[in-house]
């Protein structure tokens, strides 16, 4: 009779915790999307989404480096998800006078390096590009470079804080939905990775259109 491996037991429990937190994030994020922006229900569901998604992403980072569970893909996706929800949550502070942006610059640089790694790593290990990693890595690079430019101009940053908040939090939610779809194989193949992004991007563009329309009406 073999004894249980403590590390494997730890990994198993962590995987369960990761899945539970991811499910909570999935539901809370959906409620935040449906409820009116700025009201009490939106704020509470948004907070639940933020912390459950962040803890789920961080647990994915730990799982991805455990013995027999090493997974560079899971690790990079965990960083990718963490970047979106942390920077999306921090965007709320940009509406205040003289926001501190050093931490945001560090986050953007970390995402930039991760995005590059997501594209380059498969080339070194397999000799070819990975389609999914290349797409997600490219998105991360574009967002991080844009962040670094915006963080140089506090006036512009304060002007676009709501757009940044919506875009980044939706990016985090897209990651949660994508993980849910892929793990449960609701949509087979590469399409499972891309379909949530397509619908999520459409929703973001809808809200960006509403913000532009509202600004035009005010003027």
N, C-alpha and C positions, 0 to 999 in steps of 0.2 A: 504494500500500500504506500503510495507516494504522498509526501507532504505537500500541502499547498505552497506555491511560490508567493511569498509576501508581495513582491513587486507586481506579479501578474494579478493578484487579488486587488491591489491598489489600482492598477490600470482598469480592471473591470468595473470597480466602483466609480472611478473617474469618468469612464465612458457613459455609465448610466446617468451620472450627475450632468455631464455635458449634454446628453440627449434631453433630459428633463428641462434644464435651463433653456435650451434651444427651443423647445416646445412652448415654454412660457413666453419667450421673446416673440415667437411667431404669433401667438394669440394677442399679446399686449400691443405689439406693433400694428396689428390689423385694427384693433380698437382705436388706437391713436390716429390711424388714417381715416377711419369713419367719423370720428367725433370732430366737432367744430374746433378749429385751431385756436388755442389760447384759453379755452374754458377748462374747468376743473377736471373733467373726465379725460380730456386730452393730456393735460399735464401729468395726472397720476399714471395713466397708462403709458405715457412716454417715459416716465421715471422707471417704471417696472421694466419696460422694454430695454432701456439703457443698461440697467444693472444686470439683468438676466442675460442679455446678449453679450455684454462685456465679460461676465464670468464664464459664459459658455465658450467664448472665443479664447480666453486665457487658458481654460482647461484643455482646449484643443491644442494649444501650444505645448502644454506639459505632456499630453498623450503622445504627440508627434515625436518626442525625443526619448520616450521610455524604451527600454530594451524590448525587441521583438515587435515594437509598434512604430519604429522610426518611419516617418512619412514627411518628406520635404514639402509635398503638395499641401497636406493638412496644415503644416506649420506656416507656410506662406499665406494660405487662405485665412488662418487665424489672425495673422498680423493685418491682413487686408481688411477684415471685418472690424478689428479693433480700431484701426485708423479712421474708418468712416464714422463709427459711433462716437468715438472720443472727440474728434474734430467737429462733428455735428453738434454734440452737446456743448462744447466750448464756444461754438459760434454764438450762443446766447449771450455771452459776455461782451460781444463786439458792439452791442447796442449801447453800452455804457461809455462814458467819457474816458479817454486814455486807457484802453484795455491793455493788459500785459500780454505780449505775444511771443515771448521767448520760447515757452513750452510748445506753442503752436508751430514755430519754425522747426524745432527739433522733431516734432511728429511728422511734419511734411517731408523733411530730409530722410527720416527713417522709411517712410512710404516710398519715396523716390528710389532709394537703394533696394528696397524689397521688390518694387516693380521691375527694376532692371534684373534682379536675381531670378525672378519668376520667368523671365524670357530667356536668360542666358543659361541657367542651371541645366535645363533639359538638353541643351546643345552639348554641354560638357559630359553629361552622363549617358545620353543615348545617341548623340550625334545628329539630332534633328529637333526642330521646334515642336513644342506642345501647343496645339491650337487653343485650348482653353486657358492655359497659363499665359500664353502670349496676349490673348484678348484682355484678360483680367489685369495682367501686368501693365499693359499699355494704358488701360483706364486709370490705374493707380498712378502711373507716371504723369499722365495729363493732369489729373486732379492735384497732385503734389506740386507740380511746377506752377500751376495756376495759383495755388495757395501761397507759394513763396513770393509770387509777384504781388498778390493782394496784401500780404502781410507787410509789405514795404510802404503801403499807403493807408494810414489809419482812417482817413476821411472816407475813402472808397470802401474800406472794410466795414465801417459802421453803416454805410449806406446799403450794403448788400447782406447784412447779417441774417435776415430772415431767409433769403434765397439760399445762403450757405447752409443754414440749419436744416431746411427742408431737403435740400439736395443730398447732404451728407447722411442724415438720418434715414432717408430712403435708400441710400447706398447700403447702409447697414442692414436694413430690412430685406433688401434684395438678396444679400448674402445669406440671411436666415432662411428665406424662402427657398433659395437655390439649394442650400444644404438639405432642407426638408424634402424637396422634390427628388434630389439625386439619391439620397440615402434610401428613400422608400421606393425609388424607381418608378415614380408616377409617369415620368416622361423619359423614354430610353435614349441612350447615347448622348452626344454633344448637345442635342436640343434641350435636354434637362438642365444644362448649365446656362443656356442662352435665353430660353423663353421667359423666365422671371425677370431678367434684365430688360428685355424688350417691353414688357408690360410696366415694369417699374419706371423705366425711362419715359414712357408715354405719360404716366401719372405725374412725374416731375415736371415735364414740359407743360402739362395742363396747369399746374400750380404756378409755374413761372409766367405763363400767359395771363393768369388771373392777377398776379402781382403787377405786371406791366399795365394791364387794363385799369387796375385800381389807381396806379400812379398817374396814368393819363387823365382819369376822371378828376383827380385832385387838382392837377394842373389846369 
